[in-house]
Amino acid sequence: MSATPRREAVVDGEPGAFEAEHVQRVYDAIAPHFSHTRGAIWPKVRDFLDSHANGSIVADVGCGNGKYLGISKDPLLLSSHVSRVAGIGGDVFACDGLRIAARDNVYDGAISIAVVHHMSTRGRRIAALRELLRVVRPGARIMVYVWSFEPMRDRRGVTFQDVFVPWNLQKRFWSNDTTRHAGELERGKSGELVYERYYHLFENGELDALFEEAGGCVVRESYFDHANWVVVAEKLSS
């Protein structure tokens, strides 16, 4: 399970600027260390990708270290990410998940794994889902994973959904950039630099409700996996 949130996050100011500071800047700093810990392929994500016909083009929006690139030649997976990407082995492009650099109805499917929970307002989460739906063709499916609130509440006593989650950056992964900002950060027990990432923890049914509000789709699957809530939705014909 992921690290325990240490404190409630109060989203103040302009949401995009808040996310740039508490999501993008953090992942830029921890990218090599984060990538080092993210190698496992989740079976249900693999099954979703493998369910697409040969020749399909599937988008991975918010691809992290690109671990799903190259696991199968069919479908072809095109990935995008807003922050620095470490250890990637395929073709990617940088973009904002709220403004994906792609035409309408161009992809045969899409995945967005552990991304939407970094959007700091309900409106921006809905906008992210609408953007995923925009770029896939009618009849295509999208898969979205978000961190779940219930395990944090039941096992760790977390009582709020908007949280800062610490990442202890080990010294072997420090760069010149992180060293310059070291004085601004707390230190862990072994001298690590402690960064805090923003998350919105989702309750059961919350992601389904956002898809309903986004419109233009029908939820085909909704389940719990790897401490995440998961929805697979199909885009309807307009």
C-alpha positions as CSV (number, residue, x, y, z in Angstrom):
1,M,0.0,0.0,0.0
2,S,1.0,3.6,-0.6
3,A,2.5,6.0,2.0
4,T,0.2,7.3,4.6
5,P,-1.0,10.9,4.1
6,R,0.4,13.2,6.8
7,R,-1.9,16.1,6.6
8,E,-5.0,17.5,5.0
9,A,-4.5,19.5,1.8
10,V,-6.3,22.8,1.5
11,V,-6.5,23.8,-2.2
12,D,-6.1,27.5,-2.3
13,G,-5.4,29.9,-5.1
14,E,-5.6,29.0,-8.8
15,P,-6.0,25.2,-9.2
16,G,-3.6,24.9,-12.1
17,A,-0.9,26.8,-10.1
18,F,-1.6,24.6,-7.1
19,E,-1.1,21.4,-9.1
20,A,2.0,22.8,-10.8
21,E,3.5,23.3,-7.3
22,H,2.2,20.2,-5.5
23,V,2.1,17.6,-8.3
24,Q,4.2,18.5,-11.4
25,R,7.1,20.1,-9.5
26,V,7.2,17.1,-7.1
27,Y,7.2,14.5,-9.9
28,D,9.9,16.4,-11.8
29,A,12.1,16.1,-8.7
30,I,11.4,12.5,-7.8
31,A,11.1,11.0,-11.3
32,P,14.2,8.8,-11.2
33,H,13.4,7.4,-7.7
34,F,9.7,7.1,-8.6
35,S,10.5,5.2,-11.8
36,H,12.8,2.8,-9.8
37,T,9.8,1.7,-7.8
38,R,7.3,1.4,-10.6
39,G,8.0,-1.6,-12.7
40,A,5.0,-4.0,-12.0
41,I,2.4,-4.4,-14.7
42,W,-1.1,-4.6,-13.2
43,P,-2.9,-7.6,-14.7
44,K,-6.2,-5.8,-15.3
45,V,-4.5,-3.0,-17.2
46,R,-2.7,-5.5,-19.3
47,D,-6.0,-7.4,-19.9
48,F,-7.7,-4.1,-21.0
49,L,-4.9,-3.3,-23.4
50,D,-4.8,-6.9,-24.8
51,S,-8.6,-6.7,-25.4
52,H,-8.1,-4.3,-28.2
53,A,-7.9,-5.6,-31.8
54,N,-4.7,-5.8,-33.7
55,G,-3.9,-2.4,-35.2
56,S,-5.7,-0.4,-32.5
57,I,-4.1,2.8,-31.2
58,V,-4.6,3.4,-27.5
59,A,-3.6,6.5,-25.6
60,D,-1.9,6.3,-22.2
61,V,-2.6,9.8,-20.7
62,G,-0.3,10.5,-17.7
63,C,2.1,7.6,-18.5
64,G,4.5,8.0,-15.6
65,N,7.7,6.1,-16.5
66,G,6.0,4.5,-19.5
67,K,5.9,1.0,-18.0
68,Y,2.9,0.0,-20.2
69,L,4.8,1.0,-23.4
70,G,6.0,-2.0,-25.2
71,I,4.2,-4.7,-23.3
72,S,2.4,-5.6,-26.5
73,K,2.9,-4.6,-30.2
74,D,-0.9,-4.7,-30.7
75,P,-2.4,-2.4,-29.7
76,L,0.0,0.4,-30.4
77,L,0.2,2.5,-27.2
78,L,0.9,6.3,-27.5
79,S,1.8,8.0,-24.2
80,S,1.6,11.5,-22.9
81,H,2.8,13.0,-19.7
82,V,3.1,16.5,-18.3
83,S,6.1,16.1,-16.1
84,R,9.7,14.8,-16.6
85,V,9.6,11.1,-17.6
86,A,12.4,8.8,-16.4
87,G,13.4,5.5,-17.9
88,I,10.9,5.6,-20.8
89,G,11.5,3.4,-23.7
90,G,9.0,4.5,-26.4
91,D,7.6,7.6,-28.1
92,V,5.9,10.1,-25.8
93,F,4.8,13.7,-26.0
94,A,4.2,16.2,-23.2
95,C,0.8,17.7,-22.8
96,D,-1.8,18.8,-20.3
97,G,-4.3,16.1,-19.4
98,L,-7.0,18.8,-19.6
99,R,-5.9,19.7,-23.2
100,I,-4.6,16.6,-24.9
101,A,-2.8,17.3,-28.1
102,A,-4.9,15.1,-30.3
103,R,-7.9,15.4,-32.6
104,D,-11.4,14.4,-31.6
105,N,-12.3,10.7,-32.0
106,V,-8.8,9.6,-33.0
107,Y,-7.9,6.8,-30.5
108,D,-9.4,3.3,-30.3
109,G,-9.1,3.3,-26.5
110,A,-7.4,5.1,-23.6
111,I,-6.0,4.5,-20.2
112,S,-5.3,7.0,-17.4
113,I,-3.7,5.2,-14.4
114,A,-3.4,7.0,-11.1
115,V,-3.7,10.5,-12.7
116,V,-7.2,12.0,-12.2
117,H,-6.7,11.9,-8.4
118,H,-4.1,14.6,-8.8
119,M,-6.7,17.1,-10.2
120,S,-7.5,19.5,-7.3
121,T,-11.1,20.3,-7.9
122,R,-14.2,18.4,-8.9
123,G,-14.6,20.5,-12.0
124,R,-11.1,19.7,-13.2
125,R,-11.6,15.9,-12.6
126,I,-14.7,16.0,-14.7
127,A,-12.8,18.0,-17.4
128,A,-10.1,15.4,-17.4
129,L,-12.7,12.6,-18.0
130,R,-14.3,14.6,-20.8
131,E,-11.0,15.1,-22.4
132,L,-10.3,11.4,-22.4
133,L,-13.7,10.8,-23.9
134,R,-13.1,13.5,-26.6
135,V,-10.0,11.9,-28.0
136,V,-11.4,8.3,-28.4
137,R,-13.8,7.3,-31.1
138,P,-17.5,6.4,-30.4
139,G,-17.7,2.8,-29.1
140,A,-14.1,3.0,-27.7
141,R,-13.5,2.3,-24.0
142,I,-11.4,4.2,-21.5
143,M,-10.0,2.8,-18.2
144,V,-9.3,5.1,-15.2
145,Y,-7.7,4.2,-11.9
146,V,-7.8,6.5,-8.9
147,W,-6.6,6.1,-5.3
148,S,-9.4,4.9,-2.9
149,F,-10.3,6.6,0.4
150,E,-11.6,3.6,2.3
151,P,-8.4,1.7,2.9
152,M,-6.7,4.9,4.2
153,R,-9.7,5.5,6.5
154,D,-10.2,2.0,7.8
155,R,-6.5,0.9,8.2
156,R,-4.7,4.2,8.8
157,G,-7.3,6.5,10.3
158,V,-7.3,9.1,7.6
159,T,-10.4,11.3,7.9
160,F,-10.1,13.6,4.9
161,Q,-10.1,13.1,1.1
162,D,-7.8,15.9,0.0
163,V,-4.3,15.0,1.3
164,F,-0.6,15.5,1.0
165,V,1.3,12.2,0.7
166,P,5.0,12.2,1.5
167,W,7.8,10.9,-0.8
168,N,11.2,10.4,0.8
169,L,13.7,11.0,-1.9
170,Q,16.8,8.9,-1.2
171,K,20.1,10.7,-1.6
172,R,21.3,8.5,-4.5
173,F,18.5,9.9,-6.6
174,W,19.3,13.6,-5.9
175,S,20.1,15.9,-8.8
176,N,21.6,19.3,-9.0
177,D,18.1,20.7,-9.0
178,T,17.0,18.9,-5.9
179,T,20.2,19.9,-4.1
180,R,19.5,23.5,-4.9
181,H,16.1,23.3,-3.2
182,A,17.1,21.0,-0.3
183,G,17.0,23.8,2.2
184,E,13.2,24.3,1.5
185,L,12.4,20.7,2.4
186,E,12.0,18.5,5.5
187,R,14.4,15.7,6.0
188,G,13.6,12.0,6.7
189,K,15.1,9.9,9.4
190,S,18.0,8.9,7.1
191,G,18.5,12.4,5.6
192,E,16.1,11.9,2.7
193,L,14.4,15.0,1.2
194,V,10.7,14.8,1.9
195,Y,8.4,16.0,-0.9
196,E,4.6,16.1,-0.5
197,R,2.3,15.2,-3.4
198,Y,-1.3,16.3,-3.6
199,Y,-4.0,13.6,-3.9
200,H,-7.8,13.5,-3.8
201,L,-8.8,10.1,-2.3
202,F,-12.0,8.8,-4.0
203,E,-14.9,7.2,-2.2
204,N,-16.8,4.2,-3.6
205,G,-19.0,5.4,-6.4
206,E,-17.5,8.8,-6.7
207,L,-15.6,8.1,-9.9
208,D,-18.8,6.6,-11.4
209,A,-20.7,9.8,-10.6
210,L,-18.0,11.9,-12.3
211,F,-18.3,9.9,-15.4
212,E,-22.1,10.3,-15.3
213,E,-21.7,14.1,-15.0
214,A,-19.1,14.1,-17.8
215,G,-21.7,12.6,-20.0
216,G,-21.5,11.0,-23.4
217,C,-20.5,7.6,-22.0
218,V,-21.8,4.6,-20.2
219,V,-20.0,2.8,-17.3
220,R,-19.3,-0.8,-18.4
221,E,-17.2,-1.9,-15.4
222,S,-16.6,-0.5,-11.9
223,Y,-14.5,-2.3,-9.3
224,F,-11.7,-2.1,-6.7
225,D,-8.2,-3.1,-7.6
226,H,-4.7,-2.4,-6.0
227,A,-6.3,0.0,-3.4
228,N,-7.8,1.9,-6.4
229,W,-11.3,2.5,-7.6
230,V,-11.5,1.6,-11.3
231,V,-14.0,2.5,-14.0
232,V,-14.1,1.3,-17.6
233,A,-16.5,3.5,-19.6
234,E,-17.6,3.3,-23.2
235,K,-18.0,6.5,-25.4
236,L,-21.5,6.8,-26.9
237,S,-22.2,7.9,-30.4
238,S,-23.2,11.5,-30.5
